[in-house]
Amino acid sequence: MLNEYEINQSTMAILSLKKGFSKVIEEEEEFIVSKDSTDIINQSCKFFGSSYSGRFEGTKHLIGVNYKAPIIVEETHEIIFFPTSSPRFENCNWICLKKINNFEKNDSNTILSFKNGTKIELNISYNSFENQVLRSTLLESRMRTRKKEGLR
């Protein structure tokens, strides 16, 4: 079990287990971290020079979303995570946009397939999950556009 964890390029998901504990799924391994999922997001934002609230405000400015907002954890490698529920709830899971291969409906849940072949079942409807993916993709697109405009 780890006490600290920073999101990196191989982080695929941060799953809430119970109050104060999360499971981090990377491309090659998994960890139990003694922190809530949103605390890991916040600590990782700080590690990369911002904060969750700063990133949240950035998302709000770029795409106008302020509920279940996707977060740019790190811009250079375009690491964007989105929550499966309100980050205020302890059962909030966070998914990395770039690692998604496919997702499909399974009754009232969603089965998520990552690019490395790992599959997980999430307690979120297919339509809600799809909406989160679309919001995150819009954020990614706006971020790339701003980067290109800034280089002129």
N, C-alpha and C positions, 0 to 999 in steps of 0.2 A: 504494500500500500504506500502511496505517495502522499506527502503533505502539500506539495506544490506541483503545478504543471503549467507550462506555457504551450499554447497552440503553436504548431509548426506546419510545414508543408505536407506532412504525412498524416495529420489529424483529420479524421473523417467525421466523427461524431462525438458528442459529449452527452451521455445519457444519465438522467437523474435516477438514482437508485432509491434513496430515502433521504430524509433531512440530513444535510451535511456530508453526503457521499455521492459520488458520481463514477460512472464507468466511461473511460476514454477509449475510443476505438481508433487506432492508427492503422496504416496499411499493413504493417507487419506484426503488431502486437497490441495488447489491451492492458489497461491499468485501472486500478481502483484508486481514486483520489479522495482524500478526506476534505472535500469542499463541495458546495452546491454548484450545479452546472453554470449558473449565471455568474457566480463568483470567479469561476475559471475564465469565463469570457472577459469579465472586468479586469482581472489580473493580467490576462494576455494583452488586452488593449493597452494597459499601462506599460507593460513590457515593451510594446512597440511605440510608446511615446504619446498615448492619449488616455482616454478613460471610456468606460461604457457610456456614460452620459454624453461625453463629447462626440463619440461615434454615433450615438442615437440622434443627437441634434444634426449631425451631418447627413444622416439618412433622411431625416425629416425635411431638411433643406433640399436635398437632391431629388427625392421622389414623393414627398408629401405624405409619407406614411408615419403614423405615430403609435400604432397598435401592432404588436407582434412584428416589430420592425427588424429587417435584416441588418446586420452589422458588418462593416468593413473592419476586420480585426487588424489587417496589415495590407497596405496598398501595393507595395512593390511586387509582391507575388499574388496579388489579387485574392487574398484569403477572405472570403465572405461566408459568414455563418448566419443561419436563420433559426428562430425558435419555433417549436411545434405547439407551444401554448404561450400564454402571457409569461414573461420572465419573472413576474412577481410570484408565480406559483412554484412550489418546490418540485413539481413533477415536470418542469420544463426541460425538454431535450433540445440540443442545438446540433444542426446538420451543416456540413460544409458543402456549399453549392458545387464547387469544382469536382468533388469526388462522386457525385451522383451519376450512375449509369442509366437507371430506369426505376420506375415505381409503378405499382399496380394496386388495385383495390382488392381487399380481402375482408368481406363483410363490412363492418363499420371501421376497420383499420386500414392501414397502408403498409404494404411490403416494399421496402426500399432495397434496391440492389446498388452496391457501390461498384466502381470501376475495377476494383481488385477481385470481385466475385463475392465478397461478403454480403450477406442479406440480413436485415433486421426487420422485425414487425413493430410498427409504431402505433400508438393509440391516438390516431388522428385520422379524420376522414380523408378520402382520396381528394375531394374537392378543396378542402382546406390546405392539404399538403401541396397540391398543384398551385394554389394561389400563392403560397409562400415561395415556391420555386420561381413563379413569374415575377413576384416583387423583387426577389434577389437578383434575377436576371436583368431586370430594369435598372436596379442599383449598379450592377456590374457595367452595364452599357453606358450609363451616365458617367460613371467614374472613368471609364476608358475615353469617352468623348472629352471630358474635362482635361484629362492628361494630355491628349493630342492637341487640344486648343492651347494648353499651357506651353507647349513646345514650339509654338509659332513665334 
